[in-house]
Amino acid sequence: MVSYQKKSILTLFALLSLLIIECFSIEEIPEEWMLLHVVQGQVGAGNYSYLRLNHEGRIILEMQSLRGDADIYVSDATLNPSFDEYELQSMTCGLDVIVVPDHFKRPVGIGIYGHPFYIESEFEIKVYYDPTIQEDPFSESSFDPEQMEASHKKQRQPQFDASHEEEGVLQTILIGILKIVLEILF
C-alpha cells in the first residue's frame, strides 16, 4: 500500500515537472527582429512601475518575471495603464509577450503590476522592433498585383495566435495545481 502511494506521488511529481518545463520553455525569436532595449526592474506587491515607449513601428515587448509575478498593461490612451484602463495586457506566471501595433499613438504607456501574492516581483523586459511589417497596399495611387505578391513572399511576418495566450492560462493553472499538491503533501 505504501509502495503504491510512493509510486503515485513520484509519478505525479514527474508529470508536473515535465509540464512546468514545457510551460517555461522560451520560444525562439525571429532573426528579423531587432533588440532595442533590455529593462530590468522591481515592483512591490499591488503596485505599478511605469515605462514609456517612444519607438515607432511594430514593437514586441517580451517580459519575464525573474522573481515573483509581474503583469504588463499597455495603452496608447494613457501613460499610466492599469488593470482597469488598458488596450493590451498579459497576465501569465512566466513569459509575457505583447505586440504593440504600429498604428498605436506614441508615446505608449506601459504599466508593470506586481502581483499581491509576492512581496516584490523582479522583471526583465526585452523590447524588439519588427521591421517585417508590410506597407499598406492602398497607400500608393497605383496597385500592381504581381509586385505585391513578390513583396509578400519576401516579407513574411510571424503570426501570434490565440494558442500563445492559451499557453499563459495553462501555465497559471499548472502552477496553481502544483501549489495545491505541495500544500497537501507538506
C-alpha positions, 0 to 999 in steps of 0.5 A, spaced: 500 500 500 505 504 501 509 502 495 503 504 491 502 511 494 510 512 493 509 510 486 503 515 485 506 521 488 513 520 484 509 519 478 505 525 479 511 529 481 514 527 474 508 529 470 508 536 473 515 537 472 515 535 465 509 540 464 512 546 468 518 545 463 514 545 457 510 551 460 517 555 461 520 553 455 522 560 451 520 560 444 525 562 439 525 569 436 525 571 429 532 573 426 528 579 423 527 582 429 531 587 432 533 588 440 532 595 442 532 595 449 533 590 455 529 593 462 530 590 468 526 592 474 522 591 481 515 592 483 512 591 490 506 587 491 499 591 488 503 596 485 505 599 478 512 601 475 511 605 469 515 605 462 514 609 456 515 607 449 517 612 444 519 607 438 515 607 432 513 601 428 511 594 430 514 593 437 514 586 441 515 587 448 517 580 451 517 580 459 519 575 464 518 575 471 525 573 474 522 573 481 515 573 483 509 575 478 509 581 474 503 583 469 504 588 463 498 593 461 499 597 455 495 603 452 496 608 447 490 612 451 494 613 457 501 613 460 499 610 466 495 603 464 492 599 469 488 593 470 482 597 469 484 602 463 488 598 458 488 596 450 493 590 451 495 586 457 498 579 459 497 576 465 501 569 465 506 566 471 512 566 466 513 569 459 509 575 457 509 577 450 505 583 447 505 586 440 504 593 440 501 595 433 504 600 429 498 604 428 498 605 436 499 613 438 506 614 441 508 615 446 505 608 449 504 607 456 506 601 459 504 599 466 508 593 470 503 590 476 506 586 481 502 581 483 499 581 491 501 574 492 509 576 492 512 581 496 516 584 490 516 581 483 523 582 479 522 583 471 526 583 465 523 586 459 526 585 452 523 590 447 524 588 439 522 592 433 519 588 427 521 591 421 517 585 417 511 589 417 508 590 410 506 597 407 499 598 406 497 596 399 492 602 398 497 607 400 500 608 393 495 611 387 497 605 383 496 597 385 500 592 381 498 585 383 504 581 381 509 586 385 505 585 391 505 578 391 513 578 390 513 583 396 509 578 400 513 572 399 519 576 401 516 579 407 513 574 411 511 576 418 510 571 424 503 570 426 501 570 434 495 566 435 490 565 440 494 558 442 500 563 445 495 566 450 492 559 451 499 557 453 499 563 459 492 560 462 495 553 462 501 555 465 497 559 471 493 553 472 499 548 472 502 552 477 496 553 481 495 545 481 502 544 483 501 549 489 495 545 491 499 538 491 505 541 495 500 544 500 497 537 501 503 533 501 507 538 506 
